[in-house]
Amino acid sequence: MRKRSVQILFRLTEEEAEYLHRLVKRSGRSREAFLRAMVMGYRLCEKPDPEFYRILRELSAIGNRINQLAAKANALDFVDTPMLRKEAERWHRFQIDVRKKYLLPWKES
């Protein structure tokens, strides 16, 4: 059984439909997903360009290397491990903030 059983039909002018189409295309979502999110009070962000995703992968790889360095430094006991862990956590928070800002829809107050 489908979770969404209520169907709503409404009409738009050509201009409104064109505008909706542009918004949906920029969001990278389906029209239905876009409208459901808007009804729930979310303000959707534009889908970032491919360069953004390349940068995000690179940032993730750097963060992984920092964590590997921290593990090795802890095992060999020759680096300021608390400082390195602090920086790795800071990097992780930065990565989450970037995802929230550019990728996740957010609810308007």
Contacts in CASP RR format, 6 or more apart in sequence:
PFRMAT RR
TARGET T0000
AUTHOR 0000-0000-0000
METHOD contacts of the structure
MODEL  1
MRKRSVQILFRLTEEEAEYLHRLVKRSGRSREAFLRAMVMGYRLCEKPDP
EFYRILRELSAIGNRINQLAAKANALDFVDTPMLRKEAERWHRFQIDVRK
KYLLPWKES
12 20 0 8 1.000
20 31 0 8 1.000
21 31 0 8 1.000
23 34 0 8 1.000
23 44 0 8 1.000
24 30 0 8 1.000
24 31 0 8 1.000
24 34 0 8 1.000
26 46 0 8 1.000
26 47 0 8 1.000
27 34 0 8 1.000
27 44 0 8 1.000
27 45 0 8 1.000
27 46 0 8 1.000
27 47 0 8 1.000
28 47 0 8 1.000
29 37 0 8 1.000
29 44 0 8 1.000
34 44 0 8 1.000
37 44 0 8 1.000
37 105 0 8 1.000
38 44 0 8 1.000
40 107 0 8 1.000
41 107 0 8 1.000
41 108 0 8 1.000
42 105 0 8 1.000
42 106 0 8 1.000
42 107 0 8 1.000
42 108 0 8 1.000
43 105 0 8 1.000
43 106 0 8 1.000
43 107 0 8 1.000
43 108 0 8 1.000
44 105 0 8 1.000
45 101 0 8 1.000
45 102 0 8 1.000
45 103 0 8 1.000
45 104 0 8 1.000
45 105 0 8 1.000
45 106 0 8 1.000
48 102 0 8 1.000
48 103 0 8 1.000
52 102 0 8 1.000
56 95 0 8 1.000
56 98 0 8 1.000
56 99 0 8 1.000
59 91 0 8 1.000
59 94 0 8 1.000
59 95 0 8 1.000
59 98 0 8 1.000
60 95 0 8 1.000
62 91 0 8 1.000
63 88 0 8 1.000
63 91 0 8 1.000
63 92 0 8 1.000
63 95 0 8 1.000
66 84 0 8 1.000
66 87 0 8 1.000
66 88 0 8 1.000
66 91 0 8 1.000
67 88 0 8 1.000
69 79 0 8 1.000
69 84 0 8 1.000
70 81 0 8 1.000
70 84 0 8 1.000
70 85 0 8 1.000
70 88 0 8 1.000
73 79 0 8 1.000
73 80 0 8 1.000
73 81 0 8 1.000
73 84 0 8 1.000
74 81 0 8 1.000
100 106 0 8 1.000
END
